[in-house]
């Protein structure tokens, strides 16, 4: 008899454990006291669908107490889709208290898109100030050059608030920072003088705001304030100096090329001169042979030969007299 009673006791204990697992009585009572319509079958169905009832019921109680019209099926569907039910509920409550129109479908879409929907609502209530450029990315100022060649360094404070309608698929803060930096560079670059920007720094804010930089982003730009403008280097003068140095090097290279060509031409002329001298020496060497041949053949007489020798001696004397004192004497003619 005792084993049978023990079996019955164990069976009822197991039954009670299974009952309290599928039906969280405390959670169901809390929902009833908060006037949230939740049936026991709904709780059992959540367990069967592997949805923790507390994840659905607690946010549903908070939403009901805040006066929101949200059903448990909506929260459960969002949970099964991989969303954060608690964050969505907090965002809806915060938006309702701040009189910001936000539907459950929009909040769920923002959450499923990977954005923090509660932070987005908070940013709609309390606008966020963004540094442009972002100091954490390396530089804390944007460099630009005015038309007079003077470099300016500028940084701005951008006040933005989240645009819940464009948050899904809209660009992030990095796009806002990049566009503001581009606007700063364009504004400074179009200024005729850097003094114009220094005297009117709000010129940057006005021109950047006119460009509608928040289009296609998940934010709305409220204001752009120039925090600081510093004078940098004289880029125009530096570029002119670099250009002058480059022109100088090009001119020197061309001069060296012309010098090399002149030297080559000079050497060539010297070689040709030596060649011509060699031909003259060769021709002079043929004169005695021609004279001896003329004497043998009778075409030249003895008196004619001596007369020729006198002329050659007279020519050598004249050449010697015409030479400078320190010049070497010319060789006598054959």
C-alpha positions, 0 to 999 in steps of 0.5 A: 500500500505504501509504494502505491501512495508514494507513486501517487504523491510523486505523480501529483508533484510532477503534475504540479511542477508541469502545471506551474511551469506552463501556467505562471500563476504569479504572473497571471495574477499580476496581469489580472490586478493590472487589468490586462486581459491574459488567459491561461491558454495564452500563457500555455501557448507562449510556453509551447511556442518557447516564448518566456511569458514574463518577456511579454506580460511585464512589458504588456503591463507597463504599456497598459498602465501607461494607457497604450493600446498594445496586445500580447499578440503584437509583442509576441510576434515582435519577440519571435521576429528577433526584436527587443520587446522591452525597448520597444515598449519603453520607446512607445511609452516615452513617445506617448508622454512626449506627444510624439506620434509613434505607432507600434509598427514603426517602433518595431520596424526601427528595432528590427532594423538594428537601431535603438528605438528608445534612444531614438525617441530620447533623441527626439525629446532631447536633441543631440550635439555632434562634433564635426569632425569627430575627434575620436576619428583622429582630427578635431578640425576641418582644414580648408583653403580660401581663395587668397591661399590662406589655410583655415582650420574650423570645427562645428557643433551640429545639433540634431534630433532623430526623425522617426519616419526616416530612421529606417533606411536613413543614413547615420551620424557619420553621414551628417558629419561628412556632409557638414565637413564638406560644407565647411570646406566648400564655404571656406574655399569659395570665400575670396579672403580668409578675413571674410570667414574670420569676420563672419564665421556664421557665414559657414553655418548659413551656407551649410544649412542652406544645402539641406544636409539632413536629406536621406538621413535619419536625423533632422539638423536643428542648428550648426554652430561654428565652435572655432576657426584658426588660421593655418599656413599660407598654402598659396605661397607654399605652392608658388615656392614649390612651383618656382623650385620645380621650374628652376630644376627644369631650367637647370636640367635643360641647361645641363642638356645644352651644355652637354650638347655643346661639349659634344659638338666641341669634341666633334669639331676638334676631331674633325680639325685633327682629321683635316690636319692629318690630311694636310700633313699627308698632302705636304708629304707628297710635295718632295716626291712630286718635286723629285719626280718633276726633276727626273722627268725634266719638267722642273729645272735646277734653277726653278728648284732653287727658286722654289727653295728660296720662296719656302725659306722666305715664307718660313721666315715670315711665319717665324716673325709673325709668331708671338714671343712665347709661341713655339717655332713652326717647323721648317718647310721641306 
